[in-house]
Amino acid sequence: MIALLRRYLPRYKWPLLLVIALLFVQAVGTLYLPELNAEIINEGVVTGDTDVILRTGAVMLVVSLALMAAAIVAVYYSARVAMGFGRDVRSAIFRSVESFSQADINRFGTATLITRNTNDVQQVQQVLLMALTMMITAPILLIGGLIMALRQDVPLSGVLLVIIPILLLIIALVMRRAIPLFGALQRRTDHINLVMRETLTGIRVIRAFVRTGHEEQRFDAANRDYMTTALSLNRLFAITMPALMLLMNLSFVAVLYLGAFRVESGEMPIGNLTAFLQYIMQILMAIMTAVLMLVVVPRAAVSGDRIKEVLDTEPSIQDPVASTTPSQRGHVELRGVTFGYPGAEEPVLRDVTFEARPGETTAIVGSTGSGKTTLVNLLPRLYDATDGAVFVDGVDVRDVDRQELWKRIGMVPQRAYLFSGTVASNLRYGDQEATDDELWQALEIAQARDFVSEMPEGLESPIAQGGTNVSGGQRQRLAIARALVKRPDLYIFDDSFSALDFRTDARLRAALGRELDDATVIIVAQRVGTILHADRIVVLEGGAVAGIGSHEELMASCETYREIVLSQVTEEEAA
């Protein structure tokens, strides 16, 4: 947490200095008021001098008004600094996560990354706000209160030698137990977010398999774990606060009892005893403030460590120091590519070698789990090959700046995802400067013009998050149109026609063949009809290349391909 504060607070140097100055003034004024109160009693009330009472009372009123003004301004700028700090840290986490490879995101998990960017940042932000409003004044009041108490009466101040060590002992025992519980509480929060996210994402599967009750039990278990940990913390502090208050009240009684003897003996004026009581309360309240901070600081410290872990994570895939810019052609070549996911026993791809040329369509087929999607994910460097190399226009993709690489690729993933907004805003993800005519042209090629034109607002029709207000087939066609708007050198369609009927599929492929005659097209497909007319078909089996060639060549030479084809069409249709 300290590292986060050192990294992001310097930009707020002047507001911080102002807050510290105001808090210092506020603390000094608070320490000065009991002194004035003692003066009123000793020199005004006891002697019956009304002028002293009025004059000193006026000074107390001015000091109080000044304290009020300083407190308002200090709280205002403290809030600005704390909120700005939270904004900066959230932005830094978001930018850091955006630079992660898919493997890095998988290692952390989506649920915990969301928690770290929301709940964890909020914990640190809350501590910063409390520190700027309370923690700075607490040590001043503690030290200043001790000095002022000694000024009032040295022998009576001996009470503090008993009170303060006991308070510190109680606080140390509480923190020893509380810090591990705060770490456990954040992990429980992660787990609740994970279960909730899985339930919302997979709600249709849950209902289809009648597992609503099971998921309710699963969430209830996570919820109970959180509650149990939170209750343990609350019980701990429920015991702590009354114990500290009891100690404070006993201290107050002890000071009154012993002070009465000193006043009676004439060794201490009654006004000084009143001021001494106020200083004792200020000292104890400063310690109580420290206790309150210690309640939240350990949890914030845990949150700070979790945030720092994200910010300090070096992405496993990084841009080269000196990048190379390939020529604009779109030629793709894989040379002896092997890839295994982190922690997996066996590689998903083994010694894969093939080419995809401009002006040609290369299809990738294979049984489920053969590594088709993994293979195309290597092209935009969502993952890096474990062995071998992927080349784009003769340059290893690891030597190309990723932004430059992504500009050349139009990718339509297996699961078409649309963002909340409009049809036009989603299509312009491909090109922010695209005109409406270019959008309609892309929709025409993607066979989406008809249903978009039937929408009440056309291109400005709203799209819900994830595209949940359109059908699966419409979502796929809009995702294809989005890639077409980009006009890249290389198109990757990862099983992007699965939700389309045969007629729409055929029309779409025909349109793509006409419009993308100069681009490199790579299609991953399960449906044989989608890839029959591809210039080159790569057959994967168990992560290795089982055959490469045209449909006719593979039907004659590759048994794996032949089995895939004949499982969907008859011998006559295949011929």
C-alpha positions in Angstrom: 0.0 0.0 0.0 2.9 2.4 0.8 4.3 1.7 -2.6 1.0 2.7 -4.2 0.8 5.9 -2.2 4.4 6.8 -3.1 3.7 6.1 -6.8 0.4 8.0 -7.2 0.3 10.7 -4.6 3.1 13.0 -5.7 1.0 14.4 -8.5 -1.3 15.8 -5.7 1.6 17.5 -3.9 0.1 21.0 -3.5 -3.3 19.9 -2.3 -1.6 17.5 0.1 0.6 20.2 1.5 -2.5 22.5 1.9 -4.4 19.7 3.8 -1.4 19.0 6.0 -1.0 22.7 6.9 -4.7 23.0 7.6 -4.7 19.9 9.8 -1.7 21.1 11.7 -3.5 24.4 12.3 -6.6 22.5 13.4 -4.6 20.3 15.8 -2.8 23.3 17.3 -6.1 25.2 17.7 -7.7 22.1 19.4 -4.7 22.0 21.8 -5.0 25.7 22.5 -8.7 25.7 23.5 -8.3 23.8 26.9 -5.6 26.3 27.8 -8.0 29.2 27.2 -10.7 27.3 29.1 -8.4 27.0 32.1 -7.6 30.7 31.9 -11.3 31.6 32.0 -11.8 29.4 35.1 -8.7 30.4 36.9 -8.6 34.1 36.1 -12.3 34.8 35.4 -14.7 32.5 37.1 -12.7 32.0 40.4 -11.9 35.8 40.7 -15.2 37.0 39.3 -13.5 39.0 36.5 -16.1 39.4 33.8 -13.7 41.1 31.4 -11.4 38.1 31.4 -14.3 35.8 30.7 -15.6 37.9 27.8 -12.2 38.6 26.3 -10.9 35.0 26.6 -14.3 33.7 25.4 -14.1 35.9 22.3 -10.7 34.4 21.6 -12.1 30.9 22.0 -15.0 31.8 19.6 -12.6 33.1 17.0 -10.3 30.0 17.3 -13.4 27.7 17.1 -14.6 29.5 13.9 -11.1 29.2 12.4 -11.0 25.5 13.3 -14.4 25.0 11.6 -13.2 26.8 8.4 -9.9 24.8 8.4 -11.8 21.5 8.9 -14.2 22.2 6.0 -11.4 23.1 3.5 -9.2 20.2 4.7 -12.0 17.7 4.2 -12.8 19.1 0.8 -9.3 18.8 -0.5 -8.7 15.5 1.3 -11.8 14.0 -0.6 -10.4 15.4 -3.9 -7.0 13.8 -3.3 -8.5 10.5 -2.2 -11.0 10.3 -5.1 -8.3 11.3 -7.6 -5.9 8.7 -6.2 -8.6 6.0 -6.6 -9.3 7.1 -10.2 -5.6 7.0 -11.1 -5.1 3.5 -9.5 -8.2 2.1 -11.3 -7.0 3.5 -14.6 -3.5 2.0 -14.0 -5.0 -1.4 -13.2 -7.2 -1.3 -16.3 -4.2 -0.3 -18.5 -2.1 -3.1 -16.9 -4.7 -5.7 -17.5 -5.2 -4.5 -21.1 -1.5 -5.3 -21.7 -1.8 -8.8 -20.3 -1.7 -11.8 -22.5 -4.6 -14.3 -22.4 -2.4 -16.6 -20.2 -1.9 -13.7 -17.7 -5.6 -13.1 -17.5 -6.3 -16.8 -17.0 -3.7 -16.9 -14.3 -5.4 -14.2 -12.2 -9.0 -15.0 -13.2 -11.6 -12.5 -14.4 -13.4 -12.3 -11.0 -10.4 -11.4 -8.9 -9.3 -8.8 -11.5 -12.7 -7.1 -11.2 -12.5 -7.3 -7.4 -9.0 -5.7 -7.3 -10.1 -2.9 -9.6 -13.2 -2.1 -7.5 -13.3 -3.3 -3.9 -9.6 -3.4 -3.3 -9.1 0.1 -4.7 -12.0 1.3 -2.6 -10.3 -0.1 0.6 -7.1 1.8 -0.1 -8.9 5.0 -1.1 -11.0 4.9 2.1 -7.8 4.6 4.3 -6.2 7.5 2.4 -9.3 9.7 3.1 -9.3 8.7 6.8 -5.5 9.3 7.0 -5.9 12.8 5.5 -8.7 13.7 7.9 -7.7 11.8 11.1 -4.3 10.1 11.0 -2.3 13.3 10.5 -4.0 15.1 13.5 -3.8 12.0 15.8 0.0 12.1 16.4 0.0 15.9 16.8 -2.8 15.6 19.3 -1.1 12.7 21.1 2.3 14.4 21.4 0.9 17.9 21.9 -1.6 16.6 24.4 1.2 14.9 26.4 3.2 18.2 26.5 0.2 20.3 27.5 -0.8 17.8 30.2 2.7 17.9 31.6 2.4 21.7 31.6 -0.8 21.5 33.7 0.5 19.1 36.3 3.5 16.7 36.1 2.6 14.3 39.0 -0.9 13.8 37.7 0.5 13.0 34.3 1.9 9.8 35.8 -1.6 8.3 35.1 -0.6 8.2 31.4 2.3 5.9 32.2 -0.2 3.2 33.2 -2.9 3.9 30.6 -0.9 4.1 27.3 1.1 0.8 27.7 -2.2 -1.0 28.4 -3.8 0.5 25.3 -0.9 -0.4 23.1 -0.9 -4.0 24.4 -4.6 -4.4 23.6 -4.1 -2.9 20.1 -1.1 -5.2 19.4 -3.1 -8.3 20.4 -6.1 -7.3 18.3 -4.0 -6.6 15.2 -2.1 -9.9 15.5 -5.5 -11.7 15.1 -7.1 -9.2 12.6 -4.5 -9.1 9.8 -4.9 -12.7 8.7 -8.7 -12.4 8.9 -8.6 -9.3 6.6 -6.7 -11.3 4.0 -9.2 -14.2 4.2 -12.1 -11.7 3.8 -10.7 -10.4 0.5 -10.3 -14.0 -0.8 -13.9 -14.7 0.2 -15.0 -11.6 -1.7 -13.1 -12.9 -4.8 -15.0 -16.3 -4.4 -18.4 -14.6 -4.2 -17.7 -12.6 -7.3 -16.5 -15.8 -9.1 -19.6 -17.7 -8.3 -21.9 -14.8 -9.1 -20.2 -14.2 -12.4 -20.3 -17.9 -13.4 -24.0 -18.0 -12.5 -25.0 -14.9 -14.5 -22.9 -16.0 -17.5 -24.1 -19.6 -17.5 -27.7 -18.9 -16.5 -29.2 -20.6 -19.6 -27.1 -23.8 -19.0 -28.1 -23.8 -15.3 -31.8 -23.6 -16.2 -31.5 -26.1 -19.0 -29.9 -28.7 -16.7 -32.3 -27.8 -13.8 -29.3 -26.9 -11.6 -30.8 -23.7 -10.1 -30.9 -25.3 -6.6 -27.3 -26.5 -6.9 -26.1 -23.0 -7.8 -28.1 -21.5 -5.0 -26.4 -23.9 -2.6 -23.0 -23.1 -4.1 -23.6 -19.3 -3.7 -25.0 -19.9 -0.2 -21.8 -21.7 0.8 -19.6 -18.9 -0.6 -21.8 -16.3 1.1 -21.7 -18.2 4.4 -17.9 -18.4 4.2 -17.8 -14.6 3.8 -20.2 -14.1 6.6 -18.3 -16.4 9.0 -15.0 -14.5 8.3 -16.7 -11.1 8.6 -18.4 -12.1 11.9 -15.0 -13.2 13.3 -13.6 -9.8 12.6 -16.7 -8.0 13.9 -16.6 -10.1 17.1 -13.0 -9.2 17.6 -13.6 -5.5 17.3 -16.9 -5.7 19.2 -14.8 -6.8 22.2 -12.0 -4.4 21.5 -13.9 -1.1 21.4 -15.8 -1.6 24.7 -12.6 -2.6 26.4 -10.9 0.5 25.2 -13.8 2.7 26.2 -13.8 1.1 29.6 -10.1 1.8 30.0 -10.7 5.4 28.9 -13.5 5.9 31.4 -11.5 4.4 34.2 -8.7 6.7 33.3 -11.1 9.7 33.4 -12.3 8.6 36.9 -8.7 8.1 38.1 -7.7 11.6 37.0 -10.8 13.1 38.6 -10.1 11.3 41.9 -6.4 12.1 42.1 -6.8 15.6 40.7 -9.4 16.4 43.4 -6.8 15.8 46.1 -4.3 18.1 44.3 -6.9 20.8 43.9 -7.9 20.4 47.6 -4.3 20.7 48.7 -3.8 23.8 46.6 -1.1 22.3 44.4 -3.2 22.5 41.2 -5.8 25.2 40.2 -9.3 24.0 39.3 -8.9 25.4 35.8 -5.8 23.4 35.2 -7.6 20.2 36.3 -10.4 20.9 33.8 -7.8 21.5 31.1 -5.9 18.4 32.1 -9.1 16.3 31.8 -9.6 17.7 28.3 -6.0 16.9 27.3 -6.4 13.4 28.7 -9.5 12.9 26.5 -7.6 14.3 23.5 -4.7 11.9 24.1 -7.0 8.9 24.5 -9.1 10.0 21.5 -5.9 10.2 19.4 -5.1 6.7 20.5 -8.7 5.6 19.7 -8.3 7.2 16.2 -5.2 5.2 15.7 -7.1 2.1 16.7 -9.9 3.0 14.2 -7.2 3.4 11.6 -5.7 0.0 12.5 -9.1 -1.5 12.0 -9.1 -0.6 8.3 -5.3 -0.3 7.5 -4.6 -4.1 7.6 -7.4 -4.8 5.2 -6.3 -1.9 3.0 -2.7 -3.2 3.2 -3.9 -6.6 1.9 -5.8 -4.8 -0.8 -2.7 -2.8 -1.7 -0.7 -5.9 -2.0 -3.3 -7.4 -4.4 -3.4 -4.2 -6.5 0.4 -4.1 -6.6 0.6 -7.7 -7.7 -1.4 -6.7 -10.8 0.5 -3.5 -11.5 3.9 -5.3 -11.0 3.1 -8.2 -13.2 5.2 -8.2 -16.3 3.0 -9.4 -19.3 4.2 -12.7 -20.5 3.9 -11.3 -24.1 5.6 -8.0 -24.7 6.4 -5.8 -27.7 9.9 -6.0 -29.0 12.4 -3.3 -28.1 13.1 -2.7 -31.7 10.1 -3.7 -33.8 10.0 -4.6 -37.5 7.2 -3.5 -39.8 6.4 -6.2 -42.4 5.3 -5.3 -45.9 1.5 -5.0 -46.4 0.6 -8.4 -48.0 -0.9 -10.7 -45.4 1.3 -13.8 -46.0 1.2 -16.1 -43.0 3.6 -19.0 -42.3 3.9 -21.3 -39.3 7.2 -23.2 -39.0 7.4 -26.1 -36.6 5.0 -24.5 -34.1 4.4 -26.3 -30.8 2.3 -24.8 -28.1 1.3 -25.9 -24.6 -0.9 -24.1 -22.1 0.8 -23.2 -18.8 0.6 -26.2 -16.4 -0.6 -28.6 -19.1 1.0 -32.0 -19.3 0.9 -32.3 -23.1 1.2 -29.6 -25.8 -2.0 -28.7 -27.6 -0.1 -28.2 -30.9 2.9 -30.2 -32.1 5.2 -29.2 -35.0 2.6 -27.4 -37.1 3.9 -26.1 -40.4 1.8 -24.5 -43.2 1.3 -21.3 -45.2 -1.7 -19.1 -45.9 -1.2 -16.8 -48.9 -2.8 -13.5 -50.0 -5.7 -14.0 -52.4 -6.4 -17.5 -51.1 -8.7 -19.1 -48.5 -7.0 -21.5 -46.1 -9.4 -23.7 -44.0 -8.5 -25.4 -40.7 -10.5 -28.5 -39.8 -10.2 -31.2 -37.2 -12.1 -32.9 -34.5 -13.0 -31.1 -31.2 -9.9 -30.5 -29.2 -7.5 -30.8 -32.0 -6.2 -27.3 -31.4 -7.9 -25.2 -34.2 -8.8 -22.2 -32.1 -5.5 -22.3 -30.3 -3.6 -22.2 -33.6 -5.4 -19.1 -34.9 -4.9 -17.4 -31.4 -1.2 -17.6 -32.1 -1.4 -15.3 -35.1 -2.4 -12.1 -33.2 -0.2 -13.2 -30.3 -2.9 -13.8 -27.9 -0.4 -16.6 -27.0 3.2 -17.1 -28.0 4.3 -20.4 -29.5 6.2 -22.6 -27.0 8.5 -23.7 -29.9 8.8 -22.8 -33.5 7.7 -19.5 -35.0 4.8 -17.7 -36.6 5.6 -15.4 -39.5 3.6 -12.6 -41.1 5.0 -11.4 -44.4 8.3 -13.0 -43.6 8.7 -11.4 -40.1 8.4 -13.3 -36.8 5.3 -11.9 -35.0 7.5 -11.6 -31.9 9.5 -9.0 -33.7 6.4 -6.9 -34.6 4.8 -4.3 -32.4 1.5 -5.9 -31.3 -0.5 -2.7 -32.2 0.9 -2.9 -35.7 0.2 -6.6 -35.9 -3.4 -6.2 -34.7 -4.0 -3.5 -37.3 -3.3 -6.1 -40.1 -5.7 -8.7 -38.7 -9.5 -8.8 -38.7 -10.5 -11.5 -36.3 -14.0 -12.9 -35.7 -13.8 -15.1 -32.7 -15.7 -18.3 -31.9 -18.0 -16.5 -29.6 -19.1 -13.3 -31.3 -19.2 -10.5 -28.8 -20.9 -7.1 -29.2 -20.5 -4.1 -27.0 -23.3 -2.0 -25.5 -24.1 0.9 -27.9 -25.5 0.9 -31.4 -25.1 -1.1 -34.5 -22.9 1.7 -35.9 -20.7 2.0 -32.9 -20.0 -1.7 -32.9 -19.2 -1.7 -36.6 -16.9 1.3 -36.2 -14.8 -0.7 -33.8 -13.1 -1.8 -37.1 -12.6 1.8 -38.3 -13.7 4.9 -36.4 -13.7 6.9 -39.6 -15.9 4.6 -41.6 -18.8 6.3 -43.3 -22.4 5.0 -43.2 -22.1 3.8 -46.8 -19.1 1.7 -45.8 -21.0 0.3 -42.9 -23.9 -0.7 -45.1 -21.5 -2.2 -47.6 -20.0 -4.4 -44.9 -23.5 -5.4 -43.7 -24.4 -6.3 -47.3 -21.4 -8.6 -47.6 -22.0 -10.1 -44.1 -25.7 -10.8 -45.1 -26.8 -8.5 -42.3 -28.2 -5.6 -44.2 -31.8 -6.9 -44.3 -32.3 -7.4 -40.6 -30.5 -4.1 -39.7 -32.6 -2.1 -42.2 -35.7 -3.6 -40.5 -34.6 -2.4 -37.1 -36.5 0.8 -36.1 -33.5 3.0 -36.1 -31.3 1.2 -38.6 -27.6 1.8 -37.9 -28.4 3.7 -34.7 -30.5 0.8 -33.3 -29.3 -0.1 -29.7 -27.2 -3.1 -29.0 -27.2 -4.5 -25.5 -24.0 -5.6 -23.7 -22.8 -8.8 -25.3 -25.4 -8.4 -28.1 -28.1 -10.2 -26.0 -30.9 -8.3 -27.8 -30.1 -10.0 -31.2 -30.0 -13.6 -32.2 -26.9 -15.8 -32.3 -26.9 -15.7 -36.1 -27.4 -11.9 -36.2 -24.6 -11.5 -33.7 -22.2 -13.5 -35.8 -23.0 -11.5 -38.9 -22.5 -8.2 -37.2 -19.2 -9.4 -35.9 -18.2 -10.4 -39.4 -19.3 -7.0 -40.7 -17.2 -5.3 -38.0 -14.1 -7.2 -39.3 -15.0 -6.2 -42.9 -15.2 -2.5 -42.0 -11.5 -2.8 -40.8 -10.3 -3.9 -44.3 -7.2 -5.7 -42.9 -4.7 -7.8 -44.8 -5.6 -11.0 -42.9 -9.0 -12.3 -42.0 -9.5 -15.0 -39.4 -12.9 -16.6 -39.1 -12.9 -18.9 -36.1 -16.0 -21.0 -36.5 -17.8 -17.8 -37.2 -20.6 -19.3 -39.5 -21.8 -22.0 -37.0 -25.1 -20.1 -36.2 -25.9 -19.4 -39.9 -28.3 -21.6 -41.9 -26.9 -23.3 -45.0 -28.4 -20.7 -47.4 -27.0 -17.7 -45.6 -23.7 -19.5 -45.1 -23.4 -20.1 -48.9 -24.4 -16.5 -49.8 -21.9 -15.1 -47.2 -19.0 -17.3 -48.5 -19.8 -16.2 -52.1 -19.8 -12.5 -51.1 -16.5 -13.0 -49.2 -15.0 -14.7 -52.2 -15.8 -11.7 -54.4 -14.9 -8.9 -51.9 -11.8 -10.4 -50.3 -10.0 -11.7 -53.4 -6.7 -9.9 -52.4 -6.7 -10.7 -48.7 -5.5 -13.7 -46.8 -8.5 -15.6 -45.4 -8.2 -18.3 -42.7 -11.4 -20.1 -41.8 -11.8 -22.5 -38.9 -15.0 -24.5 -39.4 -16.8 -27.6 -38.3 -19.2 -27.6 -41.2 -17.8 -29.3 -44.3 -19.9 -27.1 -46.7 -18.1 -24.0 -45.4 -14.6 -25.2 -46.5 -15.1 -27.5 -49.5 -14.0 -24.8 -52.0 -11.1 -23.5 -49.9 -7.8 -23.2 -51.8 -6.0 -25.0 -49.0 -7.3 -27.1 -46.2 -5.2 -27.9 -43.1 -6.3 -31.0 -41.2 -5.4 -31.2 -37.5 -5.5 -34.4 -35.5 -4.4 -34.4 -31.9 -2.6 -31.1 -32.4 -0.5 -32.3 -35.3 -1.0 -31.7 -39.1 -2.6 -34.8 -40.5 -2.8 -33.5 -44.1 -2.7 -30.3 -46.2 -4.3 -29.9 -49.7 -7.5 -29.2 -51.6 -10.7 -31.0 -50.9 -10.2 -33.5 -53.7 -6.5 -34.2 -52.7 -7.4 -34.8 -49.0 -10.3 -37.0 -49.8 -7.9 -39.3 -51.7 -4.9 -39.0 -49.3 -6.1 -38.1 -45.7 -8.2 -40.6 -43.9 -8.9 -38.2 -41.0 -10.3 -35.6 -43.4 -12.3 -38.2 -45.2 -13.9 -39.4 -42.0 -14.8 -35.8 -41.1 -16.4 -35.2 -44.5 -18.3 -38.5 -44.6 -19.7 -37.9 -41.1 -21.6 -34.9 -42.5 -22.4 -35.7 -46.2 -22.7 -38.8 -48.4 -20.0 -40.0 -50.7 -21.8 -38.6 -53.7 -22.2 -35.2 -52.1 -18.6 -35.1 -51.1 -17.5 -35.9 -54.7 
